[in-house]
Amino acid sequence: MEHSNSVTATGDSWNGGGDQPLRASYGKMMMWFFIVSDALTFSAFIAAYGFSRYKFIETWPIADEVFTHVPFFHGNYPMYYVAFMTFVLIMSSVTMVLAVDAGHKMKQSKVVFYMFLTIIGGLIFVGSQAWEWATFIRGDFGALETKGGRILQFVDSSAGERMAISSFAVDIPTERANHTRQSGIWFTEGESMTSFSLAEVKAGFEANDNILIRTEQINEEGEKTILSREESLGRLTQAVRVVEGANLIRNEYGSRLFADFFFFITGFHGFHVFSGVVINIIIFFNVLMGTYEKRGHYEMVEKVGLYWHFVDLVWVFVFTFFYLV
Amino acid sequence: MAHEHKLSIFRGLVTFQNNIQKIWGVLIFLSIVTTLEVALGIIKPSILTDYYLFGIKRINWIFIILTIVKAYYIAWDFMHLRDEKASLRRTIVWTPFFLVSYLVFLLLIEATYIYEVFKNSFLAWNF
């Protein structure tokens, strides 16, 4: 056979082993079918993200201001960590393609080595994503939410920097109790309690003249609008609750849809990476046991490789549309 | 069994000695593109952020184009589409391309319309 993939026609496959439509073996063709359909699924999610973003184009959170943390470092480092994650995933794609190449040359020990590195890369990526989620859920500065569901954030007018609610909220000693299922109707419970009550944040705001409110509205310079002190005090009366961090219902960074799409799209992608790592581990042990030496070709490594590269490919798009654009 | 790989990238501008060398070459190229994207995203030069082309900021056009460039090299060299038959390659690439362009086009137009409604009509959504 003169073509590049390495299937051996044994005569016992579904079609007798002879036919190879488009010169791709059955297994590879099916992997491509899966990848194309999965690509359409991801595209639909990202297109839906675009839809919601265009719908709320003037109030959408700015990703640089949301993802600013790097593990073990304090301070404001937008994007560095995501760039690192992207690099890890591309790197693990490279080790995967090196494993495929070694497989073509029937070098078992090299395939083992490169598969191992690929799995490590995948684990680093999934771990980073878990950290990213945890940071996002925990939140940064805290904010207030108005009756209409808008988010009010706080800025120090002298320094021009964001202010955490914990840095100015006063301590009003009151009895705050969370409504639990035990204490009332069994099927309802209160939201988990924030570290400061609305009254405490409001009192702290009124006591400090240098604090201004930052709204979700994006101005002509592409930055969030900061209200004057009078407007801020007026807006403060509309606040109904304190929001810390993000979940599927509340989001201190701005639009709730942003958090929903973040969890959904990066979660779906992270699930793909996780599945990829599991499949890679299975194939890794098959390679170790010499399954493909006996079979006479390493096409299975190539098929898993296709899936792994696809996961990388999707991340390239998620990175652009979630973090850059 | 021969395993030929096409070893030229950039339309034959760069030709590698063997497949492994090509893989590292593509990695270097992808890293440069990613670094460029991140640098642009951090610096945000105003010449790129202040001007729009077809309703999208110039800088975002750059990001989208660079993303497609990266996707191209991942698919062509890591997923070996360069070595597949042209008919298989076209089936894989153009089918999603048309479907996704169609979907994105419709959704963004619709979203822009809803944005206008929220903005200009007598509708209280921020109460």
Interface residues (C-beta under 8 A of the other chain):
Chain A: M1 E2 S4 S6 L22 R23 A24 W32 I35 V36 A39 L40 S43 A44 A47 A48 G50 F51 S52 R53 Y54 K55 F56 I57 E58 D64 P78 M79 Y80 A83 T86 F87 I90 M91 S93 V94 M96 V97 L98 V100 D101 H104 K147 G148 G149 R150 G222 E302 G305 L306 H309 F310 D312 L313 V316 F317 F319 T320 Y323 L324 V325
Chain B: M1 A2 H3 E4 H5 N19 I20 I23 W24 L27 L30 S31 T34 T35 E37 V38 G41 I42 T49 N60 F63 I64 L66 T67 K70 A71 I74 A75 D77 F78 M79 H80 D83 E84 K85 S87 L88 T91 I92 T95 P96 L99 V100 L103 V104 L107 L108 E110 A111 T112 I114 Y115 F118 K119 W125 N126 F127
